Amino acid sequence: MLQSRTMDDRQRQFAHRMRAQPTEAERVLWHRLRHDIALSGSHFRRQALIGPFIADFASRRAKIVIELDGGQHAENAADMHRTRQIEERGYRVLRFWNHDVLSNIEGVLAVIQNALTPTPDPSPQ
């Protein structure tokens, strides 16, 4: 138990340091997640702890995690494992390249908004 608490404390401290030093893509997306009217009904956290992982952004209520990736993440087996582990906790994981956030923020926001919009139940017919 003590070891688990120490690990949780270290993760929180690391997440805090990551929040203090965001990448340019994280800074741009965070500003829009906080201020965009279309997303105002959702509450996202930066560098949120999801189990043993630190997600770039997470909405606990909507059960959505947003991950921003640079070139080092292309076809990364560790990222695929991490995504599966987060999904097993009930979250939907949306991944975007940093370049897409910086060059097409409106498109990225449209994908996020679409994920936040509940799909209607199928017709009973």
Secondary structure, DSSP 8 states (H G I E B T S, - for coil): -HHHHHHHHHHHHHHHHHHHS--HHHHHHHHHHHH-GGGTT---EEEEEETTEEEEEEETTTTEEEEEE-GGGTT-HHHHHHHHHHHTTT-EEEEEEHHHHHH-HHHHHHHHHHHHS--------
